[in-house]
Amino acid sequence: MTPRPPLQRREDTLALLRTPALDGWVATASPDGVPYLVPLSIVWADGCVVIAIDGASRTARNLAASPRARVGLGPTRDVVMIDVVVERVVDVGTDEELAQAYAGQADWDPREDEGYVNLVLRPERIQAWREVDEAVGRTLMQDGTWTV
């Protein structure tokens, strides 16, 4: 298979991020470095990854202690890896525009569940590749800026 040009990788990545009912893996670590990986619904809103979780969950606690995470999307032969930092934490009932965006893409509405928050995660680095032939040039965003 011929490697995709960088601009095509970016377009494919954005198309994936806008997919309805998108699920991904969110990796965090506890303050003492214990890794934690959980599957969550992923929403792309205003250039950020948004997740909805119980505010008392291990993921929420880990991100409160260390506001960095990694999000993995797609199968192993067409992967997107996103390094994110917490931009803000929003009670699901307080930002109507964000709540509507989340419910519209995620195909469920966390406002129906008590104690849920939206974590708005700003991407700092995005990488995308299919096979080993796309390993070179896989970084599409660096330091929060698209490189392609």
SEGUGU-629075 format. One record per atom (N, C-alpha, C, O): y, z, x; atom name. Coordinates in Angstrom, 3 decimals. Layout:
yy | zz | xx | name
Y | Z | X | CA
...
END
This chain:
yy | zz | xx | name
-1.178 | 0.000 | 0.843 | N
0.000 | 0.000 | 0.000 | CA
1.250 | 0.000 | 0.895 | C
1.302 | 0.715 | 1.895 | O
2.218 | -0.780 | 0.537 | N
3.464 | -0.873 | 1.294 | CA
4.354 | 0.337 | 0.996 | C
4.532 | 0.690 | -0.170 | O
4.908 | 0.971 | 2.015 | N
5.802 | 2.108 | 1.780 | CA
7.014 | 1.690 | 0.939 | C
7.542 | 0.589 | 1.092 | O
7.437 | 2.579 | 0.063 | N
8.633 | 2.311 | -0.741 | CA
9.876 | 2.455 | 0.116 | C
9.925 | 3.310 | 1.000 | O
10.879 | 1.628 | -0.137 | N
12.159 | 1.820 | 0.547 | CA
12.769 | 3.165 | 0.112 | C
12.478 | 3.643 | -0.984 | O
13.599 | 3.770 | 0.949 | N
14.185 | 5.079 | 0.627 | CA
14.876 | 5.136 | -0.738 | C
14.710 | 6.114 | -1.468 | O
15.640 | 4.116 | -1.088 | N
16.328 | 4.137 | -2.375 | CA
15.335 | 4.154 | -3.537 | C
15.582 | 4.813 | -4.546 | O
14.223 | 3.442 | -3.407 | N
13.195 | 3.453 | -4.452 | CA
12.552 | 4.831 | -4.554 | C
12.255 | 5.295 | -5.655 | O
12.335 | 5.488 | -3.421 | N
11.790 | 6.852 | -3.443 | CA
12.731 | 7.794 | -4.186 | C
12.291 | 8.642 | -4.962 | O
14.025 | 7.637 | -3.941 | N
15.001 | 8.485 | -4.639 | CA
14.955 | 8.222 | -6.145 | C
14.924 | 9.164 | -6.936 | O
14.949 | 6.966 | -6.542 | N
14.900 | 6.627 | -7.972 | CA
13.619 | 7.137 | -8.608 | C
13.650 | 7.662 | -9.722 | O
12.488 | 6.990 | -7.916 | N
11.214 | 7.499 | -8.434 | CA
11.244 | 9.015 | -8.571 | C
10.717 | 9.567 | -9.536 | O
11.863 | 9.686 | -7.602 | N
11.966 | 11.146 | -7.635 | CA
12.823 | 11.597 | -8.820 | C
12.449 | 12.526 | -9.536 | O
13.951 | 10.955 | -9.025 | N
14.815 | 11.307 | -10.154 | CA
14.124 | 11.022 | -11.480 | C
14.267 | 11.796 | -12.426 | O
13.380 | 9.931 | -11.565 | N
12.636 | 9.625 | -12.792 | CA
11.601 | 10.719 | -13.062 | C
11.436 | 11.147 | -14.205 | O
10.907 | 11.170 | -12.023 | N
9.936 | 12.253 | -12.187 | CA
10.627 | 13.523 | -12.660 | C
10.146 | 14.187 | -13.578 | O
11.749 | 13.865 | -12.042 | N
12.460 | 15.089 | -12.405 | CA
12.953 | 15.078 | -13.852 | C
13.155 | 16.140 | -14.441 | O
13.145 | 13.911 | -14.422 | N
13.615 | 13.793 | -15.811 | CA
12.464 | 13.676 | -16.815 | C
12.702 | 13.528 | -18.014 | O
11.237 | 13.739 | -16.338 | N
10.063 | 13.585 | -17.194 | CA
9.978 | 14.731 | -18.199 | C
10.098 | 15.895 | -17.815 | O
9.773 | 14.423 | -19.475 | N
9.576 | 15.495 | -20.459 | CA
8.309 | 16.294 | -20.158 | C
7.315 | 15.753 | -19.673 | O
8.367 | 17.580 | -20.453 | N
7.240 | 18.501 | -20.276 | CA
6.688 | 18.463 | -18.852 | C
5.472 | 18.477 | -18.657 | O
7.564 | 18.416 | -17.870 | N
7.181 | 18.385 | -16.464 | CA
6.776 | 19.784 | -16.000 | C
7.476 | 20.764 | -16.253 | O
5.657 | 19.852 | -15.329 | N
5.201 | 21.114 | -14.749 | CA
5.186 | 20.986 | -13.237 | C
4.981 | 19.899 | -12.697 | O
5.400 | 22.088 | -12.570 | N
5.365 | 22.096 | -11.115 | CA
4.911 | 23.450 | -10.615 | C
4.719 | 24.390 | -11.386 | O
4.745 | 23.526 | -9.311 | N
4.358 | 24.762 | -8.652 | CA
5.586 | 25.361 | -7.975 | C
6.285 | 24.678 | -7.228 | O
5.843 | 26.635 | -8.239 | N
6.990 | 27.328 | -7.652 | CA
6.462 | 28.400 | -6.709 | C
5.739 | 29.308 | -7.117 | O
6.839 | 28.276 | -5.436 | N
6.396 | 29.213 | -4.410 | CA
7.552 | 30.125 | -4.012 | C
8.644 | 29.663 | -3.678 | O
7.287 | 31.433 | -4.054 | N
8.251 | 32.440 | -3.630 | CA
7.531 | 33.409 | -2.694 | C
6.331 | 33.275 | -2.452 | O
8.266 | 34.372 | -2.177 | N
7.661 | 35.417 | -1.349 | CA
8.309 | 36.748 | -1.679 | C
9.494 | 36.819 | -2.005 | O
7.515 | 37.795 | -1.589 | N
8.028 | 39.146 | -1.811 | CA
8.893 | 39.552 | -0.623 | C
8.877 | 38.882 | 0.409 | O
9.651 | 40.646 | -0.755 | N
10.481 | 41.100 | 0.375 | CA
9.678 | 41.358 | 1.648 | C
10.211 | 41.228 | 2.750 | O
8.406 | 41.721 | 1.509 | N
7.588 | 41.946 | 2.709 | CA
6.756 | 40.723 | 3.092 | C
5.830 | 40.824 | 3.897 | O
7.094 | 39.555 | 2.505 | N
6.500 | 38.298 | 2.948 | CA
5.212 | 37.876 | 2.271 | C
4.572 | 36.924 | 2.717 | O
4.816 | 38.551 | 1.216 | N
3.590 | 38.158 | 0.519 | CA
3.889 | 36.928 | -0.343 | C
4.754 | 36.982 | -1.217 | O
3.175 | 35.814 | -0.100 | N
3.461 | 34.592 | -0.857 | CA
2.972 | 34.688 | -2.296 | C
2.014 | 35.400 | -2.599 | O
3.644 | 33.962 | -3.165 | N
3.284 | 33.929 | -4.577 | CA
3.543 | 32.516 | -5.082 | C
4.622 | 31.964 | -4.870 | O
2.553 | 31.933 | -5.750 | N
2.629 | 30.566 | -6.243 | CA
2.247 | 30.561 | -7.709 | C
1.215 | 31.113 | -8.090 | O
3.085 | 29.932 | -8.539 | N
2.839 | 29.941 | -9.973 | CA
3.233 | 28.590 | -10.581 | C
4.240 | 28.010 | -10.175 | O
2.459 | 28.079 | -11.548 | N
2.844 | 26.856 | -12.244 | CA
3.862 | 27.177 | -13.338 | C
3.680 | 28.122 | -14.106 | O
4.931 | 26.386 | -13.403 | N
5.974 | 26.608 | -14.401 | CA
6.498 | 25.276 | -14.927 | C
6.358 | 24.240 | -14.277 | O
7.098 | 25.318 | -16.104 | N
7.801 | 24.151 | -16.631 | CA
9.064 | 23.954 | -15.816 | C
9.773 | 24.910 | -15.503 | O
9.342 | 22.687 | -15.473 | N
10.480 | 22.336 | -14.628 | CA
11.418 | 21.432 | -15.422 | C
10.977 | 20.478 | -16.064 | O
12.699 | 21.734 | -15.373 | N
13.719 | 20.912 | -16.022 | CA
14.758 | 20.526 | -14.979 | C
15.108 | 21.332 | -14.116 | O
15.246 | 19.304 | -15.059 | N
16.306 | 18.802 | -14.179 | CA
17.577 | 18.759 | -15.000 | C
17.678 | 17.955 | -15.927 | O
18.546 | 19.596 | -14.687 | N
19.795 | 19.672 | -15.449 | CA
20.970 | 19.758 | -14.488 | C
21.038 | 20.660 | -13.654 | O
21.881 | 18.825 | -14.610 | N
23.091 | 18.802 | -13.777 | CA
22.789 | 18.907 | -12.290 | C
23.477 | 19.622 | -11.561 | O
21.763 | 18.197 | -11.840 | N
21.434 | 18.167 | -10.420 | CA
20.720 | 19.392 | -9.905 | C
20.599 | 19.574 | -8.693 | O
20.239 | 20.246 | -10.809 | N
19.518 | 21.450 | -10.415 | CA
18.161 | 21.511 | -11.104 | C
17.960 | 20.943 | -12.177 | O
17.242 | 22.213 | -10.460 | N
15.962 | 22.547 | -11.074 | CA
16.193 | 23.810 | -11.891 | C
16.800 | 24.766 | -11.409 | O
15.708 | 23.812 | -13.125 | N
15.850 | 24.989 | -13.984 | CA
14.458 | 25.427 | -14.426 | C
13.659 | 24.617 | -14.895 | O
14.184 | 26.711 | -14.271 | N
12.943 | 27.286 | -14.779 | CA
13.301 | 28.411 | -15.734 | C
14.362 | 29.024 | -15.611 | O
12.423 | 28.682 | -16.677 | N
12.586 | 29.805 | -17.598 | CA
11.410 | 30.746 | -17.373 | C
10.249 | 30.343 | -17.458 | O
11.725 | 31.998 | -17.087 | N
10.679 | 32.981 | -16.831 | CA
11.096 | 34.339 | -17.374 | C
12.273 | 34.588 | -17.635 | O
10.122 | 35.198 | -17.538 | N
10.398 | 36.576 | -17.906 | CA
11.196 | 37.197 | -16.756 | C
10.791 | 37.115 | -15.596 | O
12.307 | 37.805 | -17.081 | N
13.174 | 38.385 | -16.062 | CA
12.519 | 39.481 | -15.247 | C
13.008 | 39.824 | -14.171 | O
11.409 | 40.043 | -15.743 | N
10.699 | 41.093 | -15.014 | CA
9.492 | 40.556 | -14.246 | C
8.753 | 41.334 | -13.643 | O
9.284 | 39.248 | -14.259 | N
8.112 | 38.647 | -13.605 | CA
8.197 | 38.765 | -12.084 | C
9.264 | 39.013 | -11.522 | O
7.061 | 38.584 | -11.440 | N
7.024 | 38.630 | -9.983 | CA
7.915 | 37.541 | -9.385 | C
8.598 | 37.778 | -8.389 | O
7.912 | 36.344 | -9.990 | N
8.754 | 35.252 | -9.488 | CA
10.228 | 35.643 | -9.559 | C
10.972 | 35.428 | -8.602 | O
10.656 | 36.217 | -10.690 | N
12.056 | 36.630 | -10.841 | CA
12.405 | 37.718 | -9.830 | C
13.475 | 37.681 | -9.222 | O
11.515 | 38.677 | -9.650 | N
11.765 | 39.758 | -8.687 | CA
11.832 | 39.213 | -7.264 | C
12.700 | 39.609 | -6.485 | O
10.919 | 38.309 | -6.927 | N
10.937 | 37.726 | -5.583 | CA
12.242 | 36.976 | -5.333 | C
12.838 | 37.102 | -4.263 | O
12.686 | 36.196 | -6.319 | N
13.915 | 35.414 | -6.144 | CA
15.166 | 36.289 | -6.139 | C
16.176 | 35.918 | -5.542 | O
15.109 | 37.436 | -6.792 | N
16.239 | 38.370 | -6.728 | CA
16.346 | 38.967 | -5.325 | C
17.446 | 39.209 | -4.829 | O
15.199 | 39.201 | -4.693 | N
15.181 | 39.788 | -3.357 | CA
15.456 | 38.758 | -2.264 | C
16.107 | 39.063 | -1.265 | O
14.968 | 37.566 | -2.455 | N
15.146 | 36.478 | -1.485 | CA
15.327 | 35.191 | -2.283 | C
14.351 | 34.648 | -2.800 | O
16.551 | 34.696 | -2.391 | N
16.863 | 33.638 | -3.366 | CA
16.435 | 32.220 | -2.966 | C
17.078 | 31.250 | -3.367 | O
15.376 | 32.092 | -2.194 | N
14.894 | 30.765 | -1.796 | CA
13.471 | 30.561 | -2.302 | C
12.676 | 31.498 | -2.368 | O
13.167 | 29.307 | -2.659 | N
11.835 | 28.969 | -3.143 | CA
11.539 | 27.523 | -2.790 | C
12.414 | 26.776 | -2.351 | O
10.300 | 27.154 | -2.990 | N
9.876 | 25.761 | -2.837 | CA
9.183 | 25.360 | -4.125 | C
8.367 | 26.102 | -4.671 | O
9.527 | 24.166 | -4.600 | N
8.948 | 23.619 | -5.822 | CA
8.170 | 22.367 | -5.447 | C
8.693 | 21.479 | -4.775 | O
6.916 | 22.301 | -5.886 | N
6.075 | 21.133 | -5.631 | CA
5.763 | 20.424 | -6.929 | C
5.383 | 21.046 | -7.921 | O
5.929 | 19.097 | -6.906 | N
5.682 | 18.277 | -8.098 | CA
4.744 | 17.131 | -7.751 | C
4.743 | 16.630 | -6.626 | O
3.957 | 16.728 | -8.721 | N
3.129 | 15.545 | -8.572 | CA
1.798 | 15.821 | -7.902 | C
1.551 | 16.914 | -7.392 | O
0.938 | 14.797 | -7.912 | N
-0.355 | 14.924 | -7.237 | CA
-0.192 | 14.808 | -5.727 | C
0.869 | 14.419 | -5.239 | O
-1.232 | 15.143 | -4.997 | N
-1.138 | 15.171 | -3.539 | CA
-0.865 | 13.808 | -2.926 | C
-0.410 | 13.738 | -1.784 | O
-1.122 | 12.735 | -3.635 | N
-0.860 | 11.393 | -3.095 | CA
0.407 | 10.771 | -3.661 | C
0.616 | 9.563 | -3.553 | O
1.237 | 11.588 | -4.254 | N
2.568 | 11.154 | -4.717 | CA
3.387 | 12.414 | -4.962 | C
3.717 | 12.738 | -6.103 | O
3.708 | 13.110 | -3.900 | N
4.273 | 14.456 | -3.977 | CA
5.794 | 14.455 | -3.796 | C
6.356 | 13.639 | -3.066 | O
6.426 | 15.388 | -4.478 | N
7.845 | 15.690 | -4.271 | CA
7.920 | 17.187 | -3.965 | C
7.425 | 18.014 | -4.730 | O
8.542 | 17.516 | -2.846 | N
8.732 | 18.908 | -2.446 | CA
10.225 | 19.194 | -2.427 | C
11.004 | 18.453 | -1.827 | O
10.618 | 20.285 | -3.095 | N
12.032 | 20.620 | -3.214 | CA
12.252 | 22.046 | -2.731 | C
11.684 | 22.989 | -3.281 | O
13.070 | 22.198 | -1.712 | N
13.494 | 23.527 | -1.270 | CA
14.759 | 23.868 | -2.038 | C
15.730 | 23.111 | -2.030 | O
14.733 | 25.023 | -2.706 | N
15.838 | 25.401 | -3.592 | CA
16.369 | 26.777 | -3.242 | C
15.712 | 27.576 | -2.574 | O
17.592 | 27.027 | -3.721 | N
18.205 | 28.342 | -3.619 | CA
18.734 | 28.696 | -5.012 | C
19.221 | 27.830 | -5.739 | O
18.632 | 29.962 | -5.370 | N
19.107 | 30.404 | -6.678 | CA
20.620 | 30.247 | -6.741 | C
21.347 | 30.832 | -5.938 | O
21.081 | 29.465 | -7.685 | N
22.517 | 29.300 | -7.904 | CA
23.025 | 30.331 | -8.903 | C
24.093 | 30.917 | -8.727 | O
22.233 | 30.540 | -9.961 | N
22.607 | 31.559 | -10.941 | CA
21.418 | 31.907 | -11.817 | C
20.476 | 31.127 | -11.959 | O
21.484 | 33.094 | -12.398 | N
20.491 | 33.588 | -13.341 | CA
21.204 | 33.751 | -14.666 | C
22.248 | 34.400 | -14.738 | O
20.646 | 33.164 | -15.721 | N
21.314 | 33.140 | -17.018 | CA
20.346 | 33.617 | -18.098 | C
19.254 | 33.066 | -18.234 | O
20.731 | 34.626 | -18.859 | N
19.926 | 35.012 | -20.010 | CA
19.798 | 33.789 | -20.915 | C
20.785 | 33.098 | -21.167 | O
18.588 | 33.519 | -21.405 | N
18.362 | 32.279 | -22.154 | CA
19.224 | 32.152 | -23.400 | C
19.380 | 31.050 | -23.927 | O
19.779 | 33.239 | -23.877 | N
20.593 | 33.174 | -25.078 | CA
22.088 | 33.057 | -24.850 | C
22.849 | 33.030 | -25.818 | O
22.540 | 32.984 | -23.593 | N
23.983 | 33.044 | -23.339 | CA
24.646 | 31.718 | -22.991 | C
25.865 | 31.598 | -23.111 | O
23.882 | 30.725 | -22.565 | N
24.454 | 29.427 | -22.203 | CA
23.793 | 28.367 | -23.084 | C
22.714 | 27.863 | -22.772 | O
24.459 | 28.044 | -24.183 | N
23.869 | 27.153 | -25.179 | CA
23.569 | 25.764 | -24.625 | C
22.531 | 25.183 | -24.943 | O
24.456 | 25.232 | -23.809 | N
24.239 | 23.894 | -23.243 | CA
22.998 | 23.875 | -22.348 | C
22.182 | 22.957 | -22.430 | O
22.862 | 24.880 | -21.502 | N
21.695 | 24.979 | -20.633 | CA
20.426 | 25.196 | -21.460 | C
19.388 | 24.594 | -21.185 | O
20.516 | 26.054 | -22.467 | N
19.363 | 26.318 | -23.326 | CA
18.897 | 25.053 | -24.036 | C
17.695 | 24.804 | -24.136 | O
19.840 | 24.251 | -24.531 | N
19.488 | 22.998 | -25.205 | CA
18.853 | 22.016 | -24.221 | C
17.869 | 21.355 | -24.552 | O
19.405 | 21.922 | -23.026 | N
18.849 | 21.016 | -22.012 | CA
17.425 | 21.439 | -21.657 | C
16.531 | 20.603 | -21.530 | O
17.230 | 22.739 | -21.502 | N
15.900 | 23.230 | -21.144 | CA
14.903 | 22.952 | -22.263 | C
13.840 | 22.378 | -22.026 | O
15.245 | 23.356 | -23.472 | N
14.332 | 23.171 | -24.603 | CA
14.043 | 21.693 | -24.847 | C
12.926 | 21.333 | -25.220 | O
15.032 | 20.843 | -24.642 | N
14.849 | 19.421 | -24.882 | CA
13.888 | 18.767 | -23.911 | C
13.101 | 17.909 | -24.312 | O
13.933 | 19.151 | -22.639 | N
13.044 | 18.520 | -21.658 | CA
11.716 | 19.257 | -21.523 | C
10.671 | 18.623 | -21.375 | O
11.744 | 20.571 | -21.573 | N
10.533 | 21.348 | -21.300 | CA
9.545 | 21.325 | -22.454 | C
8.366 | 21.624 | -22.264 | O
10.004 | 20.978 | -23.636 | N
9.144 | 20.919 | -24.822 | CA
8.737 | 22.312 | -25.319 | C
7.743 | 22.456 | -26.031 | O
9.507 | 23.324 | -24.943 | N
9.385 | 24.655 | -25.536 | CA
10.711 | 25.377 | -25.357 | C
11.507 | 25.033 | -24.483 | O
10.936 | 26.368 | -26.186 | N
12.225 | 27.044 | -26.195 | CA
12.053 | 28.519 | -25.851 | C
11.574 | 29.289 | -26.684 | O
12.433 | 28.928 | -24.643 | N
12.250 | 30.321 | -24.236 | CA
13.144 | 31.306 | -24.990 | C
12.954 | 32.518 | -24.879 | O
14.114 | 30.802 | -25.754 | N
14.959 | 31.719 | -26.534 | CA
14.146 | 32.450 | -27.587 | C
14.598 | 33.450 | -28.145 | O
12.954 | 31.956 | -27.858 | N
12.079 | 32.600 | -28.838 | CA
11.303 | 33.774 | -28.228 | C
10.653 | 34.534 | -28.946 | O
11.377 | 33.913 | -26.913 | N
10.652 | 34.976 | -26.208 | CA
11.631 | 35.997 | -25.643 | C
12.643 | 35.627 | -25.047 | O
11.340 | 37.249 | -25.824 | N
12.230 | 38.313 | -25.364 | CA
12.153 | 38.486 | -23.848 | C
11.076 | 38.409 | -23.258 | O
13.309 | 38.721 | -23.226 | N
13.362 | 39.039 | -21.812 | CA
13.391 | 37.836 | -20.879 | C
13.337 | 37.999 | -19.660 | O
13.473 | 36.640 | -21.433 | N
13.459 | 35.446 | -20.583 | CA
14.840 | 35.119 | -20.030 | C
15.864 | 35.346 | -20.674 | O
14.833 | 34.579 | -18.818 | N
16.051 | 34.109 | -18.166 | CA
15.809 | 32.686 | -17.675 | C
14.676 | 32.284 | -17.410 | O
16.891 | 31.944 | -17.561 | N
16.850 | 30.649 | -16.885 | CA
17.304 | 30.889 | -15.458 | C
18.343 | 31.507 | -15.225 | O
16.535 | 30.405 | -14.516 | N
16.940 | 30.419 | -13.123 | CA
17.381 | 29.007 | -12.778 | C
16.592 | 28.064 | -12.849 | O
18.629 | 28.872 | -12.411 | N
19.185 | 27.582 | -12.009 | CA
19.057 | 27.520 | -10.493 | C
19.669 | 28.305 | -9.769 | O
18.252 | 26.572 | -10.030 | N
17.899 | 26.473 | -8.619 | CA
18.516 | 25.212 | -8.022 | C
18.157 | 24.098 | -8.403 | O
19.424 | 25.388 | -7.105 | N
20.118 | 24.254 | -6.470 | CA
19.259 | 23.707 | -5.336 | C
18.874 | 24.455 | -4.438 | O
18.956 | 22.414 | -5.366 | N
18.156 | 21.840 | -4.287 | CA
18.945 | 21.748 | -2.987 | C
20.105 | 21.337 | -2.975 | O
18.301 | 22.134 | -1.906 | N
18.886 | 21.994 | -0.573 | CA
18.210 | 20.864 | 0.193 | C
18.851 | 20.168 | 0.980 | O
16.906 | 20.683 | -0.042 | N
16.170 | 19.597 | 0.605 | CA
15.152 | 19.049 | -0.386 | C
14.458 | 19.807 | -1.063 | O
15.073 | 17.739 | -0.461 | N
14.067 | 17.075 | -1.288 | CA
13.332 | 16.079 | -0.404 | C
13.939 | 15.265 | 0.293 | O
12.014 | 16.167 | -0.454 | N
11.167 | 15.225 | 0.267 | CA
10.221 | 14.570 | -0.729 | C
9.781 | 15.210 | -1.685 | O
9.903 | 13.280 | -0.506 | N
8.976 | 12.558 | -1.367 | CA
8.162 | 11.583 | -0.521 | C
8.703 | 10.848 | 0.304 | O
6.856 | 11.597 | -0.747 | N
5.996 | 10.644 | -0.053 | CA
4.700 | 10.470 | -0.827 | C
4.282 | 11.348 | -1.582 | O
4.085 | 9.336 | -0.625 | N
2.786 | 9.058 | -1.232 | CA
1.700 | 9.239 | -0.187 | C
1.077 | 10.298 | -0.112 | O
1.477 | 8.241 | 0.597 | N
0.453 | 8.297 | 1.642 | CA
1.129 | 8.568 | 2.991 | C
2.348 | 8.715 | 3.073 | O
0.323 | 8.630 | 4.025 | N
0.834 | 8.909 | 5.366 | CA
1.862 | 7.863 | 5.803 | C
2.736 | 8.160 | 6.616 | O
1.765 | 6.641 | 5.269 | N
2.721 | 5.600 | 5.657 | CA
4.129 | 5.882 | 5.147 | C
5.076 | 5.213 | 5.560 | O
4.283 | 6.860 | 4.258 | N
5.616 | 7.254 | 3.798 | CA
6.076 | 8.581 | 4.394 | C
7.117 | 9.109 | 4.002 | O
5.313 | 9.117 | 5.330 | N
5.698 | 10.390 | 5.949 | CA
7.021 | 10.261 | 6.704 | C
7.852 | 11.168 | 6.672 | O
7.206 | 9.148 | 7.371 | N
8.480 | 8.898 | 8.049 | CA
9.521 | 8.592 | 6.975 | C
9.284 | 7.763 | 6.096 | O
10.643 | 9.242 | 7.045 | N
11.699 | 8.999 | 6.065 | CA
11.499 | 9.704 | 4.739 | C
12.124 | 9.329 | 3.747 | O
10.641 | 10.720 | 4.693 | N
10.357 | 11.401 | 3.425 | CA
11.493 | 12.293 | 2.948 | C
11.537 | 12.644 | 1.768 | O
12.416 | 12.671 | 3.831 | N
13.526 | 13.531 | 3.427 | CA
14.605 | 12.694 | 2.751 | C
15.227 | 11.837 | 3.378 | O
14.816 | 12.953 | 1.470 | N
15.795 | 12.220 | 0.663 | CA
17.098 | 12.998 | 0.496 | C
18.157 | 12.412 | 0.271 | O
17.011 | 14.314 | 0.609 | N
18.181 | 15.186 | 0.507 | CA
18.076 | 16.225 | 1.611 | C
17.009 | 16.788 | 1.856 | O
19.183 | 16.464 | 2.262 | N
19.237 | 17.479 | 3.312 | CA
20.541 | 18.250 | 3.143 | C
21.595 | 17.650 | 2.932 | O
20.477 | 19.567 | 3.234 | N
21.653 | 20.432 | 3.080 | CA
22.392 | 20.156 | 1.775 | C
23.620 | 20.213 | 1.727 | O
21.635 | 19.854 | 0.709 | N
22.213 | 19.635 | -0.616 | CA
22.858 | 18.292 | -0.823 | C
23.477 | 18.064 | -1.862 | O
22.732 | 17.383 | 0.143 | N
23.340 | 16.053 | 0.044 | CA
22.277 | 14.980 | 0.141 | C
21.447 | 14.992 | 1.051 | O
22.306 | 14.042 | -0.812 | N
21.374 | 12.915 | -0.750 | CA
21.636 | 12.145 | 0.528 | C
22.785 | 11.841 | 0.851 | O
20.572 | 11.827 | 1.257 | N
20.703 | 11.037 | 2.485 | CA
20.487 | 9.556 | 2.222 | C
20.742 | 8.724 | 3.093 | O
20.023 | 9.226 | 1.036 | N
19.829 | 7.814 | 0.638 | CA
20.517 | 7.563 | -0.678 | C
20.478 | 6.445 | -1.192 | O
END
